[in-house]
Amino acid sequence: MTSEVTPEVTPIASPILDRVAATIESRKGADPSTSYVAKLFSKGDDAILKKIGEEATETVMAAKDARVSGDGSKVLYEVADLWFHSLVLLAQFDLSPQQVLDELARREGVSGIDEKAARKDA
Ligand SMILES: N=c1c2ncn([C@@H]3O[C@H](COP(=O)(O)OP(=O)(O)OP(=O)(O)O)[C@@H](O)[C@H]3O)c2ncn1[C@@H]1O[C@H](COP(=O)(O)O)[C@@H](O)[C@H]1O
């Protein structure tokens, strides 16, 4: 019996991202009065995108403040808010965090400088 050789792809697991994504998915169609995520889904694309914009801006402001105060902890909280709302956005488009991780894995080792140069040549 022969076995096919498949390319070696390192599986990337992130239990916390998967668990939060599963909870977010379960909120589709749930009661907006008892769930923040259900409320966002019920409002639709614009409400989710507005939160992404807000959290990105708050991340920028936290980083600027952290340079002055020397305390980077606020950056952590703002990035967590941004990642969380990005998970909601992914779910809105029926995409999973695993697909983002797979895309990062695909890019691993490819220099951004080289990738940009290859794009210009194409
Ligand atoms: N990780 C989070 C998470 N991070 C932040 N947030 C909420 O995101 C909201 C936006 O944060 P802001 O700082 O902008 O606060 P705000 O000004 O009160 O927000 P707005 O009302 O203006 O949107 C707040 O209500 C936070 O509580 C989160 N809400 C939910 N989750 C996860 O999602 C799961 C499901 O949540 P529910 O759908 O609410 O049950 C939870 O168990 C968590 O795992």
The ligand as a MOL file (V3000), in Angstrom:
LIG
                    3D

  0  0  0     0  0            999 V3000
M  V30 BEGIN CTAB
M  V30 COUNTS 44 47 0 0 0
M  V30 BEGIN ATOM
M  V30 1 N -13.4900 39.6490 24.7820 0
M  V30 2 C -14.5570 40.2440 24.8530 0
M  V30 3 C -14.5950 41.6770 24.9550 0
M  V30 4 N -13.6120 42.6020 24.9850 0
M  V30 5 C -14.2330 43.7990 25.0690 0
M  V30 6 N -15.5710 43.6400 25.0900 0
M  V30 7 C -16.6100 44.6740 25.1750 0
M  V30 8 O -16.4590 45.5790 24.1130 0
M  V30 9 C -17.2040 46.7510 24.4310 0
M  V30 10 C -16.5580 47.9350 23.7790 0
M  V30 11 O -15.5700 48.4610 24.5640 0
M  V30 12 P -15.4110 50.0410 24.7700 0
M  V30 13 O -14.1610 50.2180 25.5500 0
M  V30 14 O -15.4780 50.7220 23.4550 0
M  V30 15 O -16.6690 50.3700 25.7080 0
M  V30 16 P -18.0220 51.1330 25.4470 0
M  V30 17 O -17.7250 52.5550 25.1480 0
M  V30 18 O -18.8750 50.8280 26.6380 0
M  V30 19 O -18.6110 50.4060 24.1370 0
M  V30 20 P -19.8180 50.7840 23.1860 0
M  V30 21 O -21.1030 50.5080 23.9570 0
M  V30 22 O -19.6590 52.2000 22.7670 0
M  V30 23 O -19.6580 49.8360 22.0110 0
M  V30 24 C -17.3320 46.7720 25.9560 0
M  V30 25 O -18.7000 46.5670 26.2730 0
M  V30 26 C -16.5090 45.5650 26.3950 0
M  V30 27 O -17.0490 44.9080 27.5260 0
M  V30 28 C -15.8350 42.3290 25.0260 0
M  V30 29 N -17.0350 41.6490 25.0050 0
M  V30 30 C -16.9940 40.3000 24.9050 0
M  V30 31 N -15.7980 39.5770 24.8140 0
M  V30 32 C -15.8220 38.1120 24.6040 0
M  V30 33 O -17.0300 37.7680 23.9240 0
M  V30 34 C -17.7420 36.8000 24.6850 0
M  V30 35 C -19.2470 36.9760 24.4480 0
M  V30 36 O -19.6720 38.2200 24.9670 0
M  V30 37 P -21.2630 38.5510 25.0660 0
M  V30 38 O -21.7810 38.4350 23.6640 0
M  V30 39 O -21.4060 39.9170 25.6290 0
M  V30 40 O -21.8530 37.5020 25.9540 0
M  V30 41 C -17.3020 37.0250 26.1300 0
M  V30 42 O -17.4760 35.8780 26.9200 0
M  V30 43 C -15.8150 37.3410 25.9290 0
M  V30 44 O -15.0910 36.1430 25.7280 0
M  V30 END ATOM
M  V30 BEGIN BOND
M  V30 1 2 1 2
M  V30 2 1 2 3
M  V30 3 1 2 31
M  V30 4 1 3 4
M  V30 5 2 3 28
M  V30 6 2 4 5
M  V30 7 1 5 6
M  V30 8 1 6 7
M  V30 9 1 6 28
M  V30 10 1 7 8
M  V30 11 1 7 26
M  V30 12 1 8 9
M  V30 13 1 9 10
M  V30 14 1 9 24
M  V30 15 1 10 11
M  V30 16 1 11 12
M  V30 17 2 12 13
M  V30 18 1 12 14
M  V30 19 1 12 15
M  V30 20 1 15 16
M  V30 21 2 16 17
M  V30 22 1 16 18
M  V30 23 1 16 19
M  V30 24 1 19 20
M  V30 25 2 20 21
M  V30 26 1 20 22
M  V30 27 1 20 23
M  V30 28 1 24 25
M  V30 29 1 24 26
M  V30 30 1 26 27
M  V30 31 1 28 29
M  V30 32 2 29 30
M  V30 33 1 30 31
M  V30 34 1 31 32
M  V30 35 1 32 33
M  V30 36 1 32 43
M  V30 37 1 33 34
M  V30 38 1 34 35
M  V30 39 1 34 41
M  V30 40 1 35 36
M  V30 41 1 36 37
M  V30 42 2 37 38
M  V30 43 1 37 39
M  V30 44 1 37 40
M  V30 45 1 41 42
M  V30 46 1 41 43
M  V30 47 1 43 44
M  V30 END BOND
M  V30 END CTAB
M  END
